[in-house]
Amino acid sequence: LIANPAAVHNKGTGAGTRYVDEDLNRCFLKSTLYNKNTSSGSEQTVEARRAKEIDSLLGPKSSDNPACDFILDLHNTTSNTGPVLCLHPEDEFAMKVVRIKNWLT
């Protein structure tokens, strides 16, 4: 799944951006995903619309039975950080995966 194909297309044209209107990662708040009011600017952005599409494919985020069990969100960076793994400490499944793979001591 390419999360933001519009930004990929922009980058291919030399625009060099990772998003079109706003950071896609900031569009997954429940208040944004499920707000029926489309008059505000945020809901009209390319990324806000894409977040709703992704949520309908993989979620819904508010469901007790989402369409997938685990999402691995891969990013690149221009920073020289080396490999980084970010996860929520209260996500029991993620913590089990990390411990099984010995990524966390």
Secondary structure, DSSP 8 states (H G I E B T S, - for coil): --S-HHHHHHHHTT---S-SSS-GGGG--HHHHT-----STGGGSHHHHHHHHHHHHH--TT-SS-S-S--------SS---S-----TT-HHHHHHHHHTT---
